[in-house]
Every structure is written in structure tokens, then in C-alpha cells.
Amino acid sequence: MMTATFGQELIGLVVVDSRGDILGTVADLMLDLNSGAVGTLVIELQPSLDATKLPWPSEAGLMLLPSEEIDRVGPQIVLKR
């Protein structure tokens, strides 16, 4: 899990899969209330994506991405897969 102080900097970042394909942008964060760490990112998906083909839950153009799926964070968020 990522620390909450770093979490606010994630909102608005582009999220790409391991091949560099854009999935969307970070719209919001869900925190673990006990630890204060970022547990899940809420991703606003690219309109052209078929969310049913993604391995994470989604609804109405938003996807819930566990922070454990993140490989690295820089100018964009890169996923492990």
C-alpha cells in the first residue's frame, strides 16, 4: 500500500498497463482507515476501452484498481500486468 500523503499526488495521473496501453486516469482514492494508506485507486477509464475485458471490477466508466497492481509511479502509473 502507498502512504496517504503521497496519494493526493496520484489524482489526475495517467494509468498504463505493462505494454504501455492507456487504461485511464486516477479519479479518486480509497484509503485504509486503519493505516491511512492508499488501498484502491478509482480509475476513470478511456471511453474506447471494453471494461469487461479487464481483470478488475468496473461500473459506469470507473474501475477499482488495488494498489498492489501498481509496478511503478512516475509521470504516469504503470501496472504490473
N, C-alpha and C positions, 0 to 999 in steps of 0.2 A: 504494500500500500504506500501511496505517496503522502507526504505531510500536507496538511490543510493550508499552511502558509504558502506553499508552492502552488496549491490547487487553483487559486484565483488566476494565476498566470496562464492556466491551460485554456480558459474560456476564449473561444474565437480561433484557436489553432486548428489547422487542417489535420485530418486523420487519414493516414495512408496504410494500406496493407503491406506485407513484406515485399511485394513486387513493385510497390510504388503507385498502385492504383488508388485514387482518391475515394474514400468512403463518405466523407462529410466533414463537418466542423463541430467542435465541442460547444454545446449549447448550455450545459449546466453540469453540476457536480452533485454527487450524493456522498455524504460524509458518514463515517462510522462514528456515532455519537460517543462511544466509549473511548476511542483512541484519538478522535479528531482527524484521522487520516482519510484521504480520498479513497473510497471503496469502489465507486462506479462512476463512469463518465456517461453523460447523456449526449449522444451524437445526433446532430441534425443531418440526416442522410442526403446525399446527392439525389435530386429528383429522378435521374435516369437509372438509378440502381434498383434491382429487384431484391427487396429486403428478405424475401422468402428463401433466397439462396445463401444468406449469411447465417453463421452459426450462433448468433446472439439474438435475444428477444427484441422485437421492434413492433411499433404501433404508430400509426398516423405520422410516418416520416421521421420518427425518433427511435433510436436504438440504444439499449443499455449495454455498455461495454465495461466489464470488470477491469479494474486497473492492472490485474495480473497479466492481462493480454498485451500490455504495452512493452515493447522491446526497448525503445529509447524516446526521449523527448528532446527536441531541439527547435529549429524553426518550424517543425511540424512534428506530429506524434506518429511514430512508426510502430506498427503492431508486429507481434512475433510470427503471425501467420497471414 
